[in-house]
Structures are given as structure tokens and as C-alpha cells.
Amino acid sequence: MVAVSEARRRTEVLRILSRYLVEVVEAYDLCPWARRARERGELQIDIVWGTPTIGEWVTACEALSVHKQAPVAMVVAPELVIGAGKLHDLRNDVSNRIQSAGIAEFHPEAPLDLLTPARLVPYLRRSPDPLLQLVPLSLLASVRGDSPTVDRMHQVQALGGVAVPPRRDAGDRIADDNHATVSAAHAAITSTLEDIAEDRRRSYELVGISASRTR
């Protein structure tokens, strides 16, 4: 079997992630800033291979968080097999070591729960691969109008999309709008997510990315 370069593997991971961002997040306007962040180069992405250690996660996150021109960062782990609960614990561990950013986890197997807007958030973060998203706390505070000492957990909870959230009142309105949108279109959204997952499975197998989940 011909070895595939890391550059080719990276290209496939970024392509699959881009499908999620464009065909789901942007297509259904789940985050009003997503398209602008992507088109302006304000979204920085890195990939960690295999089963990363906490140290490897922290190193990758810290490297991206220094990019002032690209304040929104995502670290993707395409070969990591991990449950949603374990990924949340991992997020907590990384967050404890990085005090300058709000961090949110995205998991590919998040279920659809339409009971409340808050319970829908994990489904909105149903990315093709496990990933952590970072936004500097200083930027979150400036956008939301909070003081620099605003509670970090509240800021992290505001990270329901893929770009910097607005002030709380606007955030609540967006959460309600997303709930209405997904309530009406969840069958189509789920179909797109499943198509992306199948595309992921086929393409990752072709380029030799291990631990490709079957759905």
C-alpha cells in the first residue's frame, strides 16, 4: 500500500470539517459570525494525530491562541476515539491549564435534544471529529460587555457556535432562533451530518487515517 503524506491526510480532515461548517453551521445560520470568521481568516485550525496526551492538546491550543488575527481556534483530533463524557473531562483538563481562553468541546455523536435551547447545544456542536474550540476570554468579555473578571464557566457556556458569541441578550435570542430552526429542519440537518460522516469514513480510509468510526 502506498503511504499517504501527512499533508494529504490534513487536507482531508480540513475538507470534512469545512463541510460541517459550511453545510450545517452556515447553511442554517446557526452562528451569524461563522461565515465572516471563515472568509476573513479569523478561524485558525490545527490537527493532533493519534490519541493526544493532555500536554499535546495544551501545546496545540496554546500555539493557536497566540494568533491575534485569528482569534477563533479549533484543534481537531481525527483519530481519537472518545466518548462525549470523556471529551468533556478532557476539555476541563485543558481549560484548567489555559487560563486565557474559553474552551468548548465538539463531539461527533451528540444526540438531538429539542427539549430546550440549552439542551440542543451539543447537537449544534456535532462536528465530524472530536475537537476543542478556543476563544480568548478578553475577546469574549469585550463582545459581551463583561468585566475582565467575569466567571469563566459562564463564558465557556456561551460558546455554542463556531465564532465569538454576542452579548447575553443577543445570545439568548440566537439560541431561541437556533432551536426554532432545528426543530423545523432537524431531519434535513441530520441527513447532512450523516452524509458528512459517511464521506469522512470513506475518505479517511483512503488516506490511511486510523480509527475511522462507522456510523
Secondary structure, 3 states (H helix, E strand, C coil): CCCCCHHHHHHHHHHHHHHHHHHHHHCCCCCCCHHHHHHCCCEEEEECCCCCCHHHHHHHHHHHHCCCCCCEEEEECCCCCCCHHHHHHHHHHHHHHCCCEEEEEECCCCCCCCCCHHHHHHHHCCCCCCEEEEEEHHHHHHHHCCCCCCCHHHHHHCCCCCCCCCCHHHHHHHHHHHHHHHHHHHHHHHHHHHHHHHHHHHHHHHHCCCCCCCC
